Amino acid sequence: TVVHVTASYNGSTKNATGGAITVTPPLPPASIAAVSGSGETIMVGMPFASPLVVLVEDENGNPVNNATVTFAGTGVSFPSGATATTNSSGEAQVTAQPTSVGALMVTASVTGVSTPASFAETGISNIVPVAFGQANSCSATGTSMTCSYTVAVAAGELLVADTLPQNTGGTAYTMS
């Protein structure tokens, strides 16, 4: 078989005749791994702060471009869709948000790879306003007083505490 090759560079064209041209197709995906986005906590219905990102590589550890990655999980939705295509760096990402309270597991899979990548996330129900009553204990140092409080918070609720609004005579109040 005779192959004719024409190459052009900087306005100059060259013709060559050769015996063989080898074209190596890309290798299929051999692994998928979570890169970032795991370990986040957010209220149900709100998107996690970071996208879920995976890396898909072939058997030689090279990134795989244009592979379709499918994300799935119970108690989680994907506002922009549950599939993403890897870029030239082998990475694919989606935005996720919890639809239920508690520990949530998200997986990402790609055809040809038996073990999916995993992400551990947490959905919480709401932020609980708390009225603080009597302190368990207080200690004073100079003009600063620190008090300790015990507050019961139900599973799936987030306690947000701030310093007390009272501040008189330059005395600082610290809540712990």
Long-range contacts (C-beta under 8 A, 24 or more apart in sequence): 26-58, 26-64, 26-65, 27-58, 27-59, 27-60, 27-62, 27-64, 28-58, 28-64, 28-112, 29-56, 29-57, 29-58, 29-64, 29-67, 29-110, 29-111, 29-112, 29-113, 30-57, 30-58, 30-59, 30-112, 30-113, 31-56, 31-57, 31-113, 31-115, 32-56, 32-57, 32-69, 32-108, 32-109, 32-110, 32-113, 32-115, 32-116, 32-117, 33-57, 33-117, 34-108, 34-117, 34-118, 34-119, 35-91, 37-93, 37-96, 37-119, 38-118, 38-119, 38-120, 38-121, 39-120, 39-121, 40-121, 40-122, 41-121, 41-122, 41-123, 41-124, 41-158, 42-97, 42-98, 42-121, 42-122, 42-123, 42-124, 43-98, 43-123, 43-124, 43-125, 43-126, 43-127, 43-158, 44-97, 44-98, 44-99, 44-100, 44-101, 44-123, 44-124, 44-125, 45-97, 45-98, 45-99, 46-97, 46-98, 47-79, 47-95, 47-96, 47-97, 48-95, 48-96, 48-97, 48-98, 48-121, 51-93, 51-94, 51-95, 51-96, 52-93, 52-94, 52-95, 52-96, 52-106, 52-108, 52-119, 53-91, 53-92, 53-93, 54-91, 54-92, 54-93, 54-108, 54-117, 55-89, 55-90, 55-91, 56-86, 56-90, 56-91, 56-92, 56-110, 56-113, 57-90, 62-90, 63-88, 63-89, 63-90, 63-91, 64-90, 64-110, 65-90, 67-92, 67-110, 67-111, 68-110, 68-111, 69-108, 69-109, 69-110, 70-108, 70-109, 70-110, 71-96, 71-106, 71-107, 71-108, 72-106, 72-107, 72-108, 72-109, 73-104, 73-105, 73-106, 73-107, 73-119, 73-121, 74-100, 74-104, 74-105, 75-99, 75-100, 75-102, 75-104, 75-123, 76-104, 76-106, 76-121, 76-123, 96-121, 98-122, 98-123, 98-124, 99-123, 101-125, 101-155, 101-156, 102-155, 102-156, 123-156, 124-156, 124-157, 124-158, 125-156, 125-157, 126-157, 126-158, 127-157, 127-158, 127-160, 128-153, 128-154, 128-157, 128-158, 128-159, 130-159, 130-161, 132-164, 132-175, 143-169, 143-170, 143-171, 143-172, 144-171, 144-172, 144-174, 145-171, 145-172, 145-173, 145-174, 146-174, 146-176, 147-173, 147-174, 147-175, 147-176, 148-176, 149-175, 149-176
